[in-house]
Amino acid sequence: MPEILLITSYPPRECGIATYSQDLIKALVNKFDDSFNFSICALESNTETPAYTEPVKYILNTDDADAFLRLGESIEADTAVKMILIQHEFGFFQQQEAAFLRFLQSLHKPFAIVFHTVLPLPGKELLQQVQRISELAASVIVMTKSSKKILLSDYHLSLKKITVIPHGTHLVPHEHKSTLKQKYHLTGRTILSTFGLLSSGKNIETTLRALPNIVQQHPTVLFLIIGKTHPSIVKRDGEAYRQLLQSMVQELKLEDHVQFINSFLPLPILLEYLQLTDIYLFTSKDRNQAVSGTFSYAISCGCPVISTPIPHAREVLKHDAGIIIDFEQPDQLAKEANSLLDNETLRNTIGSNGLHRMASTAWENAAIAHALLFKKLVDDHVPLCYVAPPVHLGHVKKMTTDFGMIQFSKINHPDLESGYTVDDNARALISMCQHFELTRDKADIPYITTYLRFIGFCQQDDGSFLNYVNTEKKFTAQNYETNLDDANGRSIWALGYLISLRPLLPVQLTSMANHIFQKAIPYLRTLHSSRAMAFIIKGLYYRHLKIKLPENSLFITEMASRLLQMYRHEQEEEWCWYESYLTYANSVLPEAMLCAWMATGNDAYKETAVRSFDFLLGKLFGKEKIRVISNQTWMHKGKEVLLQKNGGEQPIDVAYTILALSKFYEVFKKQGYRDKIDIAFNWFLGANHLQQVIYNPCTGGCYDGVEEHSVNLNQGAESTVSYLMARLTIEKLQRNILRMQLQKRHLMPYNL
């Protein structure tokens, strides 16, 4: 694999860029460890020589001009390194600017440079310096559109060379503020906070001068100043700035309303402090500060933010995503803070708007943007290999009560008022059965039991299933206003899948499932919805694997023959499908026909399954991406071009496609099906038109959909369980392939 060398400050050196680089490397490794190798060249100086706790390949002493020459020679001789990524801050190289430029000139391998500071209206010397660096670079990365605009207008750089990749932010579980305040002994306090390495540029004096006015109206306010003094400031001035702030606290009699947390907090603790914050304050007085990692982290934790007007703030906080005040204006700060503290609804709205605005900047998405750039600069013909994250049941369990799985979620918090559906509980039953099949984890049994009982609760006297249940465990009017055929079909699919695990699961569960299944059969024969029949066929197929009854085969034949008749009625030379349109859950139709062939041996079902599935795959897959049918347009015969509209893509459609591909690969062993499984799963990991993650590895939840310009951040039951079904299908497939490989090696003669 090509190696990417990052030249940057790196922990334990305490600076923002060091932390930034560590977060970026971690995200890149987690997502693309099968695509690239990553190594570090750490920047040091005569006064800063950290003892590294993580592997560092090279070290560059930026006070030593000859060290730049030696590093250039080493990189050129290093055949593993294919590209260099340089984190640039003027302070890193100000003592050796000429040596740094000669170093760049010595590189014959492509390098990208990240400008963390972009100063407007440069003087002649600065202009020439940035232009020379940029001319040598294969790509220039900045973190805001404002910085890009300055590079174009003030430095006259080429538009093609500039890439905007926003400062990464951490995905967080968004715990309740009250829970976290209790954890940190802050119950009953209204929290204002700021964080970062302290220096006079942060201008915390503005907040301290505003506090008396704020405290007068809101006596429970506590202002947290989180962070130790910047190491370079300590070496030059000691703790003079902190002492100045402490003196101001005493003079203003704010001892009960200000708390200094004088440490470089571990990331998990820092993120919890931000989540419990009621208002985050960013008061930098540096007019030229392009971007702030502290500012980004606060917004990604859902904090409503009051900020001075640095370019980053002006970009992100517009349209009710935050509040901007002028530099060094404590009266403005007090007014806006009091206004926000008086209005909890407004705080929540601003926090939510900011969170949605920053969602695309998650470190996972920053890693995708960097990897796409690496691919372009190193070898654009090699596909990216996304690393599948570990299986995570956290959100599934969070969404489950002792009655069943809740339907919707607000971000990652279950929306109890949304109630329950048999649809979601049927899918949850399948996914938890999949997990138990792979792990034999007895902790799965109570969840399987809950979902099965819910399906039984929804079954009516005639064998049918109602779908919608409220929090009071009563069936809602929606059941009588909506077609429930598909919900009935999904219930049968889930019951059949559970029955297929009869040797593994407790007998009382498989017996209960079979009883519910048998009771439903007379009603199911009345259903003619194409997808309902397909789900029923799948349920019958799985049941038949363990309970061989003639009625299973007869019922499968009845349903499959109906689908076959529909197919023959609609089929044309350019349209091999069962209906005159493609809508949702399309893959279940050819998969059901394949199951029908496997259960009955009728070759007409097999032929139809293959033709219709290959037709569908031709509509969904490009070279390296899947794009499922948009629910905004669907796809109608003769109007296929409508699929070109972005947005309206649902996780459930990707998941069903993966399940079908897995079944076709299992039967036919065609590599094309196997390759498409990975391409489809990568949709969840960022290979979609937004190039953003749909699965949240922090919570274990899956976002509710991909729209034209954004991701729906709610992590409802349908999306989350759909992802889990797909992930467990991948896991089973990988284990089966590994098992086959090991068997072949064991059987292979030693002399071969």
VENCOR-V602880 format. One line per field, one symbol per residue. phi: phi as a letter, one per 20 degrees, with the letter a starting at -180 (. if undefined). psi: psi as a letter, one per 40 degrees, with the letter a starting at -180 (. if undefined). Layout:
BEGIN
phi=???
psi=???
END
This chain:
BEGIN
phi=.fddeedafbgegebffffgffffgfffffdcfedcecccdeecbfdccfefedfcfccdefedfffffffgffffeefffdbcddedcgffdfecffffffffffedefcdcdefcceflffgffgfffffffffffbddcdcffffffffeedmffgfeececggfcefcflffgffffffdlcgndeddbbbpffbffflfggfffeggfffgecfefceeddpefggffffecmdgffffffffgffeldgecccedebefgggfgfffffefebedccgdefeffbcffffffffenffddcfefggfffeeflmdrcdcfflcfffffffffffffcfffgffffffffffegfegggfffffffffggfeeafeeffdfeffgfcegfgffedefdreffdbelddgegffmccfgffffffffffgffgedlffffgffgffffffgffefefenfceddcefemdfefgfddcfdgfffffffgfffffffdgfeegffffffffffgffeggfffeecfgffffffgffffffffdcecgfffffgfffffffffffffefcgdbdbecebdcdlfffffffffffffedmfffffffgfffffffffeedefcbdcffffeclcdgncfgfffffnmedgfffffffffgffffgedlefgffffffffffgfepecfelcfdedffenecffrdefcbdfffdffgffffgfgfffffffffffffffffffffefgffe
psi=iihhhhhiiiiehgiddddddddddddddddfeediihihhhhiidehgihheihhdihhheehddddddddddddehedheihhhhhhdddedefdddddddddeheiiiihhhdhhhifiidddddddddddddidihhieiddddddddddefihddehhhhihiihhiegihdddddddffeheihhiiiiihhidddfedddddddddddddgeehhhhhhiiihddddddeafddddddddddddefedeehhhggigiidddddddddehdhhhhfiehdehdihdddddddeeehhhhiifiddddddeiffeahhiihfgddddddddddddegddddddddddddddedeeiddddddddddddddddheehihhhhhiihhedddddehaedahidiihbehhgdeeaiiddddddddddddddddddfheeddddddddddddddehideeihidhhaeefihidddeeihedddddddddddddddefdediiddddddddddddddddddeehehdddddddddddddddddgghddddddddddddddddddddehideggieieihbifdddddddddddddddehddddddddddddddddddhadeiihihheddahihefddeeehiifhidddddddddddddddddefhdddddddddddeddeegieefiidhheddeihieihadeihheigiddddddddddddddddddddddddddddddehide.
END
